[in-house]
């Protein structure tokens, strides 16, 4: 019997290297984007999409156009011409960072008429573990076990992925809220959507849940340096999956709310008020940052009833 022709698509170089060591048959393509941040458009790889992403990544992360071409667009071009795989295996994590990339990838495959069967390898909490371990940090044995137990995605799963990507890129994130309760084979999709919704500034304070968490960490721990705070913020970020540079931007955004000496970082008066919800800092923090298809500060999140309010 002829072996199945497999294509593996991973969410990063570290994971690609691990898979190559596993001796699993098939070709491997690496997806190198961070679509949970900055502006996006629904047609992945289209002219508008590329322009938006290049401008954002150059401005915020100093990633030159040539690097974006080599690391992302060249891999996208490979995906556009693939054909006749028996199965495409998606290797993506449980967090928002990975899920937005995965939704965009599935949409790209559909936009390019790639109808090969899709399956998903996603990090899960292992027996005896308190925290979920990212795929790239699993032992080869556990990673192979995840692969052997991969989930076959149904047509409904794929349609839902396409819809949520379109809604993420659209002008009204409010429509995403109704998708949170939908049951799919994407075990952590609801958590990722919820995490995204909570990135809009809260109605009473003007800071979002991730920014609030940074202030909370400063209040609850003796933080000695920005690097120390960054370590805590990365460890306790929940379903965001932000990398170091992304979290650094969150910490910098919160700099008006803390004072730093050689020995310690402590909340200032504004930090205490923001954390306690006794003053609203929306106007102080407002900028033109985008989350998908909308500006971050064009909506407010109400944590009491989990609604978004358009401004």
FINU-302493 format. One line per field, with one value per residue (C-alpha): residue in one letter; chain; y negated, z, x negated. Coordinates in steps of 0.25 Angstrom, whole numbers. Layout:
<markols>
residuo: [a/...] $
cadena: [A/...] $
py: [Y/...] $
pz: [Z/...] $
px: [X/...] $
</markols>
This chain:
<markols>
residuo: [x/x/x/x/x/x/x/x/x/x/x/x/x/x/x/x/x/x/x/x/x/x/x/x/x/x/x/x/x/x/x/x/x/x/x/x/x/x/x/x/x/x/x/x/x/x/x/x/x/x/x/x/x/x/x/x/x/x/x/x/x/x/x/x/x/x/x/x/x/x/x/x/x/x/x/x/x/x/x/x/x/x/x/x/x/x/x/x/x/x/x/x/x/x/x/x/x/x/x/x/x/x/x/x/x/x/x/x/x/x/x/x/x/x/x/x/x/x/x/x/x/x/x/x/x/x/x/x/x/x/x/x/x/x/x/x/x/x/x/x/x/x/x/x/x/x/x/x/x/x/x/x/x/x/x/x/x/x/x/x/x/x/x/x/x/x/x/x/x/x/x/x/x/x/x/x/x/x/x/x/x/x/x/x/x/x/x/x/x/x/x/x/x/x/x/x/x/x/x/x/x/x/x/x/x/x/x/x/x/x/x/x/x/x/x/x/x/x/x/x/x/x/x/x/x/x/x/x/x/x/x/x/x/x/x/x/x/x/x/x/x/x/x/x/x/x/x/x/x/x/x/x/x/x/x/x/x/x/x/x/x/x/x/x/x/x/x/x/x/x/x/x/x/x/x/x/x/x/x/x/x/x/x/x/x/x/x/x/x/x/x/x/x/x/x/x/x/x/x/x/x/x/x/x/x/x/x/x/x/x/x] $
cadena: [A/A/A/A/A/A/A/A/A/A/A/A/A/A/A/A/A/A/A/A/A/A/A/A/A/A/A/A/A/A/A/A/A/A/A/A/A/A/A/A/A/A/A/A/A/A/A/A/A/A/A/A/A/A/A/A/A/A/A/A/A/A/A/A/A/A/A/A/A/A/A/A/A/A/A/A/A/A/A/A/A/A/A/A/A/A/A/A/A/A/A/A/A/A/A/A/A/A/A/A/A/A/A/A/A/A/A/A/A/A/A/A/A/A/A/A/A/A/A/A/A/A/A/A/A/A/A/A/A/A/A/A/A/A/A/A/A/A/A/A/A/A/A/A/A/A/A/A/A/A/A/A/A/A/A/A/A/A/A/A/A/A/A/A/A/A/A/A/A/A/A/A/A/A/A/A/A/A/A/A/A/A/A/A/A/A/A/A/A/A/A/A/A/A/A/A/A/A/A/A/A/A/A/A/A/A/A/A/A/A/A/A/A/A/A/A/A/A/A/A/A/A/A/A/A/A/A/A/A/A/A/A/A/A/A/A/A/A/A/A/A/A/A/A/A/A/A/A/A/A/A/A/A/A/A/A/A/A/A/A/A/A/A/A/A/A/A/A/A/A/A/A/A/A/A/A/A/A/A/A/A/A/A/A/A/A/A/A/A/A/A/A/A/A/A/A/A/A/A/A/A/A/A/A/A/A/A/A/A/A/A] $
py: [0/-14/-23/-35/-48/-58/-73/-79/-93/-99/-111/-114/-110/-104/-94/-91/-87/-77/-71/-69/-61/-52/-44/-47/-46/-58/-72/-83/-98/-109/-120/-132/-143/-149/-153/-154/-168/-180/-182/-170/-168/-156/-152/-146/-150/-159/-173/-180/-170/-170/-186/-186/-176/-181/-195/-190/-180/-191/-202/-194/-182/-188/-176/-180/-177/-168/-160/-159/-154/-143/-138/-139/-142/-132/-121/-126/-125/-110/-108/-114/-104/-91/-80/-66/-64/-53/-61/-74/-74/-87/-89/-100/-104/-107/-122/-134/-136/-123/-122/-135/-130/-116/-123/-131/-119/-111/-123/-124/-110/-111/-124/-116/-105/-95/-85/-74/-68/-76/-71/-78/-75/-85/-86/-80/-78/-66/-56/-61/-75/-87/-96/-94/-91/-98/-88/-93/-90/-75/-63/-56/-44/-54/-61/-49/-44/-57/-55/-41/-46/-58/-63/-62/-75/-74/-83/-90/-93/-99/-107/-113/-116/-123/-131/-135/-140/-149/-154/-157/-165/-172/-185/-179/-170/-170/-159/-150/-149/-140/-130/-128/-117/-110/-95/-91/-82/-94/-92/-105/-114/-120/-123/-130/-139/-143/-147/-155/-162/-165/-173/-185/-195/-193/-202/-207/-209/-210/-198/-184/-171/-168/-182/-181/-168/-175/-185/-174/-166/-179/-181/-166/-163/-170/-173/-178/-181/-181/-168/-162/-168/-162/-148/-149/-155/-144/-133/-138/-143/-132/-130/-141/-134/-147/-146/-154/-166/-167/-167/-177/-186/-184/-187/-200/-204/-203/-211/-224/-215/-211/-217/-210/-211/-203/-193/-192/-195/-200/-205/-220/-227/-226/-211/-209/-216/-209/-195/-199/-204/-218/-226/-225/-226/-224/-238/-236/-223/-225/-222/-217/-202/-192/-178/-171/-180/-191/-201/-196/-209/-209/-199/-198/-184/-183/-172/-171/-166/-162/-172/-181/-196/-203/-218] $
pz: [0/-4/8/10/4/16/17/31/34/47/55/56/53/67/64/50/55/65/55/45/56/59/46/42/27/19/14/24/22/33/36/41/44/57/52/66/65/56/44/35/23/19/6/12/3/-5/-8/3/13/9/10/23/29/24/29/43/45/40/49/61/60/51/41/27/15/9/22/21/7/10/23/21/6/0/9/5/-10/-7/-1/-13/-22/-14/-20/-17/-3/4/17/22/37/44/56/65/79/89/89/82/75/69/66/58/49/48/44/33/28/27/19/10/6/3/-4/-13/-15/-7/-2/3/17/29/42/55/65/77/90/101/116/119/130/143/137/144/131/117/110/96/85/83/98/98/98/85/91/95/82/74/83/80/65/66/73/63/61/47/44/38/27/39/46/33/30/45/43/31/37/49/41/33/45/51/39/38/45/56/66/73/64/69/82/77/72/86/89/76/78/68/68/71/86/90/79/89/99/88/83/98/99/87/91/105/98/95/106/118/119/133/133/118/120/115/122/118/122/135/138/136/147/156/155/159/171/176/174/177/163/162/147/134/130/143/140/126/131/140/129/119/129/134/121/120/106/98/94/93/90/97/88/88/103/104/96/106/118/111/108/123/127/131/142/149/155/153/162/163/173/169/160/167/163/164/168/154/154/167/161/148/155/165/154/161/149/134/126/112/107/112/105/92/80/65/68/61/65/52/44/55/63/77/83/75/84/99/106/118/127/135/123/113/103/93/92/79/81] $
px: [0/-5/-9/0/-6/-6/-9/-12/-10/-15/-14/-29/-43/-45/-34/-38/-52/-45/-36/-48/-55/-43/-44/-30/-28/-24/-28/-28/-25/-27/-16/-24/-14/-7/7/12/6/8/17/21/30/38/31/18/6/14/9/16/12/-3/-3/4/-5/-18/-15/-11/-23/-33/-27/-26/-36/-46/-44/-49/-41/-52/-51/-36/-37/-47/-41/-26/-22/-32/-26/-12/-16/-20/-6/1/-4/-3/6/10/7/14/15/10/6/7/-2/3/3/15/14/19/5/6/21/21/10/17/30/23/16/29/35/23/24/39/36/26/36/27/38/28/33/28/24/20/9/11/5/13/11/3/7/0/-3/3/0/2/-12/-14/-17/-31/-34/-29/-38/-39/-31/-20/-20/-19/-7/0/-2/3/16/17/32/38/45/59/65/73/59/53/65/65/50/53/64/56/45/54/61/47/43/57/61/70/63/77/81/70/76/87/77/71/82/80/76/64/52/44/43/38/44/55/44/36/48/51/36/37/50/43/32/41/40/50/61/58/43/38/28/30/29/15/10/18/10/-3/1/6/-7/-15/-5/-6/-21/-34/-38/-53/-54/-47/-53/-48/-34/-34/-37/-25/-16/-20/-18/-4/2/13/18/10/-2/-10/-25/-35/-35/-20/-19/-30/-21/-10/-19/-24/-10/-7/-20/-11/-6/-19/-31/-45/-57/-70/-64/-49/-37/-25/-11/-10/3/9/5/13/25/25/24/35/44/46/41/43/30/36/32/18/16/23/15/17/13/21/26/30/40/43/35/34/39/52/59/60/61/71/65/78/87/76/81/74/79/75/71] $
</markols>
